[in-house]
Amino acid sequence: MVSADVFPPRYGGRGGAGGGPAEGRLVPLGGPEVLGFLAMVRVGRVGFSDRGLPAIQVAFHVVDGAEVVFRCHGHPPVVPPDRAGGAVLVYETDDIDTEAFTGWRVSVTGVAEVVRRPRQVARLDELVPRWPGGGGML
């Protein structure tokens, strides 16, 4: 499932003398358009379940074909290592100008799996940025 909010520039008559934030509007986009937005930035947030509670981690990502690949850090693991079949996650990123009240936000919901094949890990390890100080996983 994909969704996107686009914040068009609109000024005047809202929120006081200087105008206020434009109203975001939900714009239905297809997979290729959402992947295009995701490809424009390198950092997002992954939402997952940690022992039944919602959790969010910041992650670097790349778009690899029709897939979003991200490197996550820290504990708890976003996808538990013993979880067969992956885990349902949401990945979100944005580019918002808080001065002009313009920008966009996209989110993608789907099943994520840990990359395990050595050849694939090696290839993706070269593509996905690392956090300063090393560490992390794909």
C-alpha positions as CSV (number, residue, x, y, z in Angstrom):
1,M,0.0,0.0,0.0
2,V,1.3,3.5,-0.9
3,S,0.2,6.9,0.0
4,A,1.5,10.4,-0.5
5,D,0.7,13.9,0.8
6,V,1.7,16.8,-1.3
7,F,1.8,20.3,0.3
8,P,1.2,22.9,-2.5
9,P,2.2,26.5,-1.8
10,R,-0.9,28.5,-0.7
11,Y,-0.7,31.7,1.2
12,G,-2.9,34.4,2.8
13,G,-6.1,34.2,4.8
14,R,-5.0,31.3,7.0
15,G,-3.5,31.2,10.5
16,G,-3.1,34.9,11.1
17,A,-1.4,37.9,9.5
18,G,1.3,36.0,7.7
19,G,-0.9,33.2,6.5
20,G,-0.4,29.6,7.7
21,P,0.5,26.2,6.6
22,A,-1.1,25.0,3.4
23,E,-3.5,22.1,3.8
24,G,-1.8,18.9,2.8
25,R,-3.8,16.8,0.4
26,L,-3.7,13.1,-0.1
27,V,-2.7,12.4,-3.7
28,P,-3.1,8.8,-5.0
29,L,0.2,7.7,-6.7
30,G,1.2,4.5,-8.4
31,G,4.2,2.5,-7.3
32,P,6.7,4.0,-9.8
33,E,5.8,7.5,-8.7
34,V,6.3,6.7,-5.0
35,L,9.6,5.0,-5.8
36,G,10.6,8.2,-7.6
37,F,9.9,10.2,-4.4
38,L,11.8,7.7,-2.3
39,A,14.8,7.8,-4.7
40,M,15.1,11.5,-4.2
41,V,16.1,11.2,-0.5
42,R,18.3,8.7,1.4
43,V,16.9,8.8,4.9
44,G,13.5,7.7,6.2
45,R,11.7,6.1,9.1
46,V,10.6,2.5,9.5
47,G,7.7,1.7,11.7
48,F,7.5,-1.8,13.2
49,S,6.1,-3.7,16.2
50,D,8.3,-4.2,19.2
51,R,6.7,-6.8,21.6
52,G,3.3,-5.6,20.5
53,L,4.0,-1.9,20.8
54,P,4.7,0.5,17.9
55,A,8.3,1.6,17.4
56,I,10.1,3.8,14.8
57,Q,13.8,3.8,13.7
58,V,15.6,6.1,11.4
59,A,17.1,4.3,8.4
60,F,19.1,4.9,5.3
61,H,17.5,3.5,2.1
62,V,17.9,3.0,-1.6
63,V,15.4,2.1,-4.3
64,D,16.6,-1.1,-5.9
65,G,14.4,-1.9,-8.9
66,A,10.9,-2.0,-7.4
67,E,12.0,-2.6,-3.8
68,V,13.0,-0.2,-1.0
69,V,16.1,-1.5,0.8
70,F,17.1,0.0,4.1
71,R,19.8,-0.5,6.6
72,C,18.6,-0.4,10.2
73,H,20.5,-0.1,13.4
74,G,20.0,-0.7,17.0
75,H,17.8,-2.9,19.1
76,P,15.2,-4.2,19.0
77,P,15.6,-5.6,15.5
78,V,13.1,-4.3,13.0
79,V,12.6,-7.8,11.6
80,P,13.4,-10.4,14.3
81,P,16.0,-12.8,13.0
82,D,13.9,-15.9,13.7
83,R,10.8,-14.4,12.0
84,A,9.9,-16.7,9.0
85,G,8.2,-14.9,6.2
86,G,9.2,-11.4,7.3
87,A,7.3,-8.7,9.1
88,V,4.7,-6.1,8.1
89,L,6.3,-2.7,8.3
90,V,5.7,0.9,7.2
91,Y,8.5,3.0,5.7
92,E,8.0,6.7,5.4
93,T,10.1,9.6,4.2
94,D,9.6,13.2,3.2
95,D,11.0,16.5,2.0
96,I,9.3,19.4,3.6
97,D,10.2,23.1,3.5
98,T,8.9,24.5,6.8
99,E,9.4,28.1,5.7
100,A,7.3,27.9,2.5
101,F,5.0,25.1,3.8
102,T,5.6,23.0,0.7
103,G,6.8,19.5,0.2
104,W,5.8,15.9,0.2
105,R,5.5,12.8,2.3
106,V,5.2,9.2,1.1
107,S,4.7,5.9,3.0
108,V,4.9,2.4,1.9
109,T,3.5,-0.6,3.8
110,G,4.5,-4.1,3.1
111,V,6.3,-7.3,4.2
112,A,10.0,-6.8,4.8
113,E,12.6,-9.6,5.1
114,V,16.2,-9.6,6.2
115,V,18.6,-9.9,3.3
116,R,20.6,-13.2,3.9
117,R,22.1,-14.3,0.6
118,P,25.8,-13.4,0.8
119,R,26.0,-12.2,-2.8
120,Q,22.9,-10.0,-2.4
121,V,24.2,-8.7,1.0
122,A,27.5,-7.8,-0.6
123,R,25.9,-6.0,-3.5
124,L,23.4,-4.0,-1.3
125,D,26.1,-3.3,1.2
126,E,27.7,-1.1,-1.4
127,L,24.5,0.7,-2.3
128,V,23.0,1.6,1.1
129,P,24.8,4.3,3.1
130,R,26.2,3.4,6.5
131,W,25.8,5.4,9.7
132,P,28.9,7.2,10.8
133,G,30.9,4.9,13.1
134,G,29.9,1.8,11.2
135,G,27.6,-0.9,12.5
136,G,24.3,-1.8,11.1
137,M,22.7,-4.4,9.0
138,L,20.7,-4.6,5.8
